[in-house]
Amino acid sequence: MALALIAFPAVARPSAAEAERKRSGSSPSFEEVKGWIDAYKAAHPGRGGKDADINGKTPAQIAADPAARQLLSLCGKDQRPVIPLLAWEYGGSDHPWKKPEASALIYCVHTPLKDASPNWRYDAAKDHVTADVYVKFPDHNPCKNRSGAQQVTACIGDSTNFEILVDTASIDDGRDVGLSLASASTTLRLILPDATKVHLWDDE
C-alpha cells in the first residue's frame, strides 16, 4: 500500500550569527550592526524598498527571515527598532524615512502592552498613548552633543519622520494586546543616555 507523504511547515532556524550571539551573550558593535542593516537593505529592494521595512512584515514573514529577526532583536523586550535606512511611513503618500543619513542608526521604541509600564501606557479615557524612545548606540548619535530632546529633533532629518516613530509606538494599532489605537493621540518621551526622560514629540 502506498504511503501518503505529509508535508510539515518548515521551522525557521536561527542564523549562525544569532546562535553565536546567544551562546556568548555578547552585544554586536555599531559597525557590525551597520553592516547588517546595509546588507539587509541591499538584499530587499522590492516594492521600491518597502520589502526592507522590518516593522512592516507579518509574523510569518519574520519567522521565515533570520536576518529580520536579528535586526528586530536589537532593542529590548516589548520594543521595536526603527531603522531610518529601512523604515517607511504608510498612509496617504507612502514614503521612506527622509534623509536617513542625518539621523541616528537606530531608534528603539516601546510598543503596546496590555498593562501599563513605566515606558508605555494607554489612557483609554483620553484615547492617548505615552511611549518612550531611546537612541541605540548613543555614542554614535550625530546629535549626541545636543541637549535634551535635541539629541533626536536636531537629527530627525524631516519632521514627517516622527510619524514613523509614532506609528511604531502603536504598532498594528495594538491589536496584538487587545487594544484599538487607530485614532489615539500620542506623546513620545526620549530616554537620554543618563536614563532621564524628556518630552520629545506630540502627535494629535
Buried (B, 14 or more C-beta within 10 A) or exposed (E): EEEEEEEEEEEEEEBEBBEEBEEEEEEBEEEEBBEBBEEBBEEBEEEEBBBBBBBBBEEEEBBBBBBBBBBBEBBEEEBBBBBBBBBBBEEEEEBBBBEBEBBBBBBBBBBBBEEEEEBBBBEEEEEBBBBBBBBBBBEBBBBBEBEEBBBBBEBBBBEEBBBBBBBBBBBBBBEEBEBEBEEBBBBBBBBBEEEEBBEBBEBE
